[in-house]
C-alpha cells in the first residue's frame, strides 16, 4: 500500500504557512488551497522535497507572477533554500535545496529562514 496521498506533516505545514505569511499576488488563494492540500509524492534523492496536489474543483486559482512566487533561505547554519512551486495557479511542489553534497536537504525550522518574495 502506498503512503500517498497523505496529509502534510507538521513541519511541511509550518513551512508552507511561513512561506505564505506575507502578502504577494496570489497569496490569499494559495492560503485557501492549504485546506485541501495533500502530498502525493516525494523526491527520490532523499531530500525532503514533496509534490503537492489540491482539490482544484473547490479551490480558487492563484494569479501568481512566477512559477516560484516565494522562497525562503536559511539565515544561519547549513545553507538551505525552500521554494514553493505554483503551476496553473495551484500548489504543486515544496522544494528543498541544500548545498552540502554529502547530506540530503532537510526542511529547516522557520525561525532560521528569511522570506524572498518575487
C-alpha positions as a Markdown table, in Angstrom:
| # | Residue | x | y | z |
|---|---|---|---|---|
| 1 | Unk | 0.0 | 0.0 | 0.0 |
| 2 | Unk | 1.3 | 3.4 | -1.0 |
| 3 | Unk | 2.0 | 6.1 | 1.6 |
| 4 | Unk | 0.5 | 8.6 | -0.8 |
| 5 | Unk | -1.6 | 10.7 | -0.9 |
| 6 | Unk | -1.2 | 11.8 | 2.6 |
| 7 | Unk | -1.7 | 14.9 | 4.7 |
| 8 | Unk | 1.1 | 17.4 | 5.2 |
| 9 | Unk | 3.3 | 16.6 | 8.3 |
| 10 | Unk | 3.6 | 19.3 | 10.9 |
| 11 | Unk | 7.0 | 20.6 | 9.6 |
| 12 | Unk | 5.7 | 20.8 | 6.0 |
| 13 | Unk | 2.6 | 22.7 | 7.1 |
| 14 | Unk | 4.6 | 25.1 | 9.3 |
| 15 | Unk | 7.0 | 25.9 | 6.4 |
| 16 | Unk | 4.1 | 26.3 | 3.9 |
| 17 | Unk | 2.4 | 28.7 | 6.4 |
| 18 | Unk | 5.6 | 30.6 | 6.8 |
| 19 | Unk | 6.1 | 30.9 | 3.0 |
| 20 | Unk | 2.5 | 32.3 | 2.8 |
| 21 | Unk | 2.8 | 34.6 | 5.8 |
| 22 | Unk | 3.5 | 37.8 | 3.9 |
| 23 | Unk | 1.3 | 39.3 | 1.1 |
| 24 | Unk | 2.1 | 38.8 | -2.6 |
| 25 | Unk | -0.1 | 38.4 | -5.7 |
| 26 | Unk | -2.0 | 35.1 | -5.4 |
| 27 | Unk | -1.1 | 34.5 | -1.7 |
| 28 | Unk | -4.7 | 34.6 | -0.4 |
| 29 | Unk | -5.8 | 31.9 | -2.9 |
| 30 | Unk | -2.8 | 29.8 | -2.0 |
| 31 | Unk | -3.7 | 30.1 | 1.7 |
| 32 | Unk | -7.2 | 28.9 | 0.8 |
| 33 | Unk | -5.7 | 25.9 | -1.0 |
| 34 | Unk | -3.9 | 24.8 | 2.2 |
| 35 | Unk | -7.3 | 23.4 | 3.4 |
| 36 | Unk | -7.2 | 20.7 | 0.8 |
| 37 | Unk | -3.5 | 20.2 | 0.0 |
| 38 | Unk | -2.1 | 16.7 | 0.1 |
| 39 | Unk | 1.3 | 15.2 | -0.5 |
| 40 | Unk | 1.2 | 12.8 | -3.4 |
| 41 | Unk | 4.9 | 12.1 | -3.9 |
| 42 | Unk | 8.4 | 12.9 | -2.8 |
| 43 | Unk | 11.9 | 13.3 | -4.3 |
| 44 | Unk | 13.8 | 10.1 | -4.7 |
| 45 | Unk | 17.2 | 11.6 | -3.9 |
| 46 | Unk | 16.5 | 11.5 | -0.1 |
| 47 | Unk | 15.8 | 15.2 | 0.3 |
| 48 | Unk | 12.5 | 16.5 | 1.8 |
| 49 | Unk | 11.1 | 17.9 | -1.4 |
| 50 | Unk | 7.4 | 16.9 | -1.8 |
| 51 | Unk | 4.9 | 17.0 | -4.6 |
| 52 | Unk | 1.6 | 18.7 | -3.7 |
| 53 | Unk | -1.9 | 18.5 | -5.0 |
| 54 | Unk | -5.1 | 20.4 | -4.1 |
| 55 | Unk | -8.8 | 19.9 | -4.7 |
| 56 | Unk | -8.8 | 22.1 | -7.9 |
| 57 | Unk | -12.6 | 21.9 | -8.3 |
| 58 | Unk | -13.1 | 23.6 | -5.0 |
| 59 | Unk | -10.1 | 25.9 | -4.9 |
| 60 | Unk | -9.5 | 29.3 | -6.3 |
| 61 | Unk | -6.7 | 29.6 | -8.9 |
| 62 | Unk | -3.9 | 31.9 | -7.7 |
| 63 | Unk | -2.8 | 34.5 | -10.1 |
| 64 | Unk | 0.9 | 34.5 | -9.2 |
| 65 | Unk | 3.6 | 36.3 | -11.3 |
| 66 | Unk | 6.0 | 33.4 | -11.4 |
| 67 | Unk | 6.1 | 29.7 | -11.0 |
| 68 | Unk | 8.0 | 30.3 | -7.8 |
| 69 | Unk | 6.4 | 33.3 | -6.2 |
| 70 | Unk | 8.1 | 33.0 | -2.9 |
| 71 | Unk | 11.0 | 31.2 | -1.4 |
| 72 | Unk | 13.0 | 31.2 | 1.8 |
| 73 | Unk | 16.7 | 30.8 | 2.6 |
| 74 | Unk | 18.3 | 30.0 | 5.9 |
| 75 | Unk | 20.0 | 32.8 | 7.8 |
| 76 | Unk | 22.2 | 30.6 | 9.8 |
| 77 | Unk | 23.5 | 27.0 | 9.9 |
| 78 | Unk | 23.6 | 24.9 | 6.7 |
| 79 | Unk | 22.5 | 26.9 | 3.6 |
| 80 | Unk | 19.1 | 25.6 | 2.5 |
| 81 | Unk | 16.6 | 27.1 | 0.1 |
| 82 | Unk | 12.9 | 26.2 | 0.2 |
| 83 | Unk | 10.9 | 27.1 | -2.9 |
| 84 | Unk | 7.2 | 27.0 | -3.4 |
| 85 | Unk | 6.2 | 25.9 | -6.9 |
| 86 | Unk | 2.8 | 27.0 | -8.2 |
| 87 | Unk | 1.6 | 25.5 | -11.6 |
| 88 | Unk | -1.5 | 26.8 | -13.3 |
| 89 | Unk | -2.5 | 28.7 | -10.1 |
| 90 | Unk | -2.3 | 25.6 | -7.8 |
| 91 | Unk | 0.2 | 24.5 | -5.2 |
| 92 | Unk | 2.4 | 21.8 | -6.8 |
| 93 | Unk | 5.8 | 21.4 | -5.0 |
| 94 | Unk | 7.6 | 22.3 | -1.9 |
| 95 | Unk | 11.2 | 22.0 | -3.0 |
| 96 | Unk | 14.1 | 21.8 | -0.5 |
| 97 | Unk | 17.5 | 22.6 | -2.0 |
| 98 | Unk | 20.6 | 22.0 | 0.1 |
| 99 | Unk | 24.2 | 22.7 | -0.8 |
| 100 | Unk | 26.0 | 20.0 | 1.2 |
| 101 | Unk | 26.9 | 17.3 | -1.3 |
| 102 | Unk | 27.2 | 14.7 | 1.5 |
| 103 | Unk | 23.7 | 15.3 | 3.1 |
| 104 | Unk | 20.2 | 15.3 | 1.6 |
| 105 | Unk | 18.4 | 18.6 | 2.1 |
| 106 | Unk | 16.2 | 18.8 | 5.1 |
| 107 | Unk | 13.4 | 21.3 | 5.9 |
| 108 | Unk | 14.8 | 23.8 | 8.3 |
| 109 | Unk | 12.9 | 25.4 | 11.2 |
| 110 | Unk | 11.0 | 28.5 | 10.0 |
| 111 | Unk | 12.7 | 30.7 | 12.7 |
| 112 | Unk | 16.0 | 30.5 | 10.9 |
| 113 | Unk | 14.5 | 31.3 | 7.5 |
| 114 | Unk | 14.2 | 34.6 | 5.6 |
| 115 | Unk | 11.4 | 35.1 | 3.0 |
| 116 | Unk | 12.1 | 36.2 | -0.5 |
| 117 | Unk | 9.0 | 37.4 | -2.3 |
| 118 | Unk | 9.4 | 37.8 | -6.1 |
